[in-house]
Amino acid sequence: MTFIEKIKAQAKQDIKTIVLPESEDIRTLEATEIVLKEGFANIILIGNPQEIKDLAEKNNINLNGAQIINPATFEGFSRYANDLYELRKNKGMTLDQAKEILKTNNRYFATMMVKEKEADGFVSGACHPTSDTLRPALQILKAAPGTKLVSAFFVMCVPNCEYGENGTFIFGDCGLNENPDDEALSEIAISSSKSFRQLVGKEPKVAMLSYSTYGSAKSESTEKVIRATEKVREKDKNLLVDGELQLDSAIIPEVANFKAPGSPIEGNGNVLIFPDLNAGNIGYKLVQRLGKAEAYGPLCQGIARPVNDLSRGCTSNDIAGVIAITAVQAQEK
């Protein structure tokens, strides 16, 4: 059973409702058909019902079972608008502005559905940048209690791969925090280890990545990774973590034995923490495109309710996979 097959099976154990605001994108409708056919989540599409049905019919997509909601005619619209106004009035939002944004911005409307507990999570980003997904989530849902940093990660599933957890890794942060300092990097590592345990169900082995292994080079960027590693150990004494490590020292036991003797993860890293967003974003795309890996994300950790982004290069199967992951996260919540 592959990673995503296990996630779908878990999602079926307690069906959750996921809202999709990008109903104008054909991939979203194709993903909806996949989800409903396989039966691992309920789906709400946001938009004009007739336009959505026409687009589906034109492309021979079956949306039977999906709920379609038009914000302009939604019976709870006034309640949503009032609640959004109350949430944002201290930031200068008026009631008229709240009404306008809910009518014209499906991502804000989807976020309010999750806030009002009429949906369990939402997935967006197929045709919008990450900021368009995360902005309403951070403004309305906010960070989870006790969370110091909201971050993003990818689940990477590499075919025919002996490394990681049978080819499954978590890469963090590859989608949100541009240049985290050592404190932020330690929080990303801890959050990513929890996400690995939740989604993969195995013990996380965290590698703090660098262009240096155990002092083979020295600079402020390598020192940042070393400090972050120390902070992770202070915060979670039971977590298997090591750094600074080059990628080969992190995931190949034979190389680790030579370059990083005595490493607590022994070259079996399955949670890879990148030093900055440049490295993380480039790294995941290299593995996805050249290694033919399935890439699910950017998935969010640290938001009060499940909200997940998509790469704009995603396929309908990618979207369906992220919906399944979101549903499993909602079970945990």
ChimeraX attribute file (.defattr): number of C-alpha atoms within 10 A of each C-alpha:
attribute: neighborCount
match mode: 1-to-1
recipient: residues
	/A:1	7
	/A:2	12
	/A:3	18
	/A:4	21
	/A:5	12
	/A:6	14
	/A:7	22
	/A:8	24
	/A:9	16
	/A:10	18
	/A:11	23
	/A:12	17
	/A:13	11
	/A:14	13
	/A:15	18
	/A:16	22
	/A:17	21
	/A:18	27
	/A:19	29
	/A:20	26
	/A:21	25
	/A:22	22
	/A:23	24
	/A:24	17
	/A:25	14
	/A:26	18
	/A:27	20
	/A:28	24
	/A:29	26
	/A:30	21
	/A:31	24
	/A:32	30
	/A:33	22
	/A:34	20
	/A:35	23
	/A:36	18
	/A:37	14
	/A:38	13
	/A:39	14
	/A:40	25
	/A:41	24
	/A:42	20
	/A:43	24
	/A:44	23
	/A:45	25
	/A:46	23
	/A:47	22
	/A:48	16
	/A:49	15
	/A:50	11
	/A:51	12
	/A:52	20
	/A:53	17
	/A:54	12
	/A:55	17
	/A:56	19
	/A:57	12
	/A:58	9
	/A:59	12
	/A:60	10
	/A:61	18
	/A:62	17
	/A:63	23
	/A:64	10
	/A:65	13
	/A:66	17
	/A:67	13
	/A:68	20
	/A:69	17
	/A:70	17
	/A:71	21
	/A:72	15
	/A:73	10
	/A:74	11
	/A:75	11
	/A:76	11
	/A:77	17
	/A:78	14
	/A:79	11
	/A:80	21
	/A:81	23
	/A:82	16
	/A:83	18
	/A:84	25
	/A:85	20
	/A:86	15
	/A:87	15
	/A:88	16
	/A:89	13
	/A:90	9
	/A:91	9
	/A:92	9
	/A:93	14
	/A:94	17
	/A:95	17
	/A:96	11
	/A:97	14
	/A:98	22
	/A:99	20
	/A:100	13
	/A:101	15
	/A:102	22
	/A:103	19
	/A:104	13
	/A:105	16
	/A:106	21
	/A:107	27
	/A:108	24
	/A:109	25
	/A:110	31
	/A:111	31
	/A:112	22
	/A:113	20
	/A:114	23
	/A:115	21
	/A:116	14
	/A:117	12
	/A:118	14
	/A:119	21
	/A:120	25
	/A:121	25
	/A:122	28
	/A:123	27
	/A:124	29
	/A:125	25
	/A:126	22
	/A:127	17
	/A:128	15
	/A:129	14
	/A:130	19
	/A:131	13
	/A:132	16
	/A:133	23
	/A:134	25
	/A:135	15
	/A:136	18
	/A:137	26
	/A:138	16
	/A:139	14
	/A:140	19
	/A:141	21
	/A:142	18
	/A:143	18
	/A:144	14
	/A:145	9
	/A:146	7
	/A:147	14
	/A:148	14
	/A:149	19
	/A:150	22
	/A:151	24
	/A:152	23
	/A:153	31
	/A:154	24
	/A:155	27
	/A:156	22
	/A:157	25
	/A:158	21
	/A:159	14
	/A:160	10
	/A:161	13
	/A:162	13
	/A:163	18
	/A:164	23
	/A:165	21
	/A:166	15
	/A:167	17
	/A:168	23
	/A:169	23
	/A:170	29
	/A:171	28
	/A:172	32
	/A:173	32
	/A:174	28
	/A:175	26
	/A:176	22
	/A:177	20
	/A:178	15
	/A:179	13
	/A:180	19
	/A:181	16
	/A:182	21
	/A:183	18
	/A:184	18
	/A:185	29
	/A:186	25
	/A:187	21
	/A:188	27
	/A:189	26
	/A:190	23
	/A:191	22
	/A:192	27
	/A:193	25
	/A:194	15
	/A:195	21
	/A:196	24
	/A:197	12
	/A:198	15
	/A:199	18
	/A:200	19
	/A:201	10
	/A:202	12
	/A:203	16
	/A:204	28
	/A:205	25
	/A:206	28
	/A:207	30
	/A:208	28
	/A:209	27
	/A:210	25
	/A:211	15
	/A:212	20
	/A:213	22
	/A:214	19
	/A:215	14
	/A:216	12
	/A:217	12
	/A:218	12
	/A:219	9
	/A:220	8
	/A:221	16
	/A:222	23
	/A:223	17
	/A:224	18
	/A:225	27
	/A:226	21
	/A:227	17
	/A:228	26
	/A:229	24
	/A:230	16
	/A:231	19
	/A:232	24
	/A:233	16
	/A:234	12
	/A:235	12
	/A:236	11
	/A:237	10
	/A:238	8
	/A:239	17
	/A:240	19
	/A:241	25
	/A:242	26
	/A:243	28
	/A:244	28
	/A:245	28
	/A:246	21
	/A:247	21
	/A:248	16
	/A:249	29
	/A:250	33
	/A:251	24
	/A:252	17
	/A:253	20
	/A:254	14
	/A:255	17
	/A:256	23
	/A:257	14
	/A:258	10
	/A:259	19
	/A:260	23
	/A:261	15
	/A:262	10
	/A:263	20
	/A:264	17
	/A:265	22
	/A:266	21
	/A:267	27
	/A:268	22
	/A:269	29
	/A:270	27
	/A:271	30
	/A:272	27
	/A:273	29
	/A:274	25
	/A:275	27
	/A:276	22
	/A:277	18
	/A:278	15
	/A:279	16
	/A:280	25
	/A:281	21
	/A:282	12
	/A:283	14
	/A:284	23
	/A:285	15
	/A:286	13
	/A:287	16
	/A:288	17
	/A:289	11
	/A:290	9
	/A:291	15
	/A:292	13
	/A:293	21
	/A:294	21
	/A:295	25
	/A:296	27
	/A:297	26
	/A:298	26
	/A:299	25
	/A:300	24
	/A:301	24
	/A:302	21
	/A:303	20
	/A:304	18
	/A:305	24
	/A:306	28
	/A:307	30
	/A:308	27
	/A:309	27
	/A:310	26
	/A:311	20
	/A:312	13
	/A:313	9
	/A:314	16
	/A:315	17
	/A:316	19
	/A:317	18
	/A:318	21
	/A:319	29
	/A:320	27
	/A:321	24
	/A:322	28
	/A:323	34
	/A:324	27
	/A:325	24
	/A:326	28
	/A:327	29
	/A:328	26
	/A:329	21
	/A:330	21
	/A:331	16
	/A:332	9
	/A:333	10
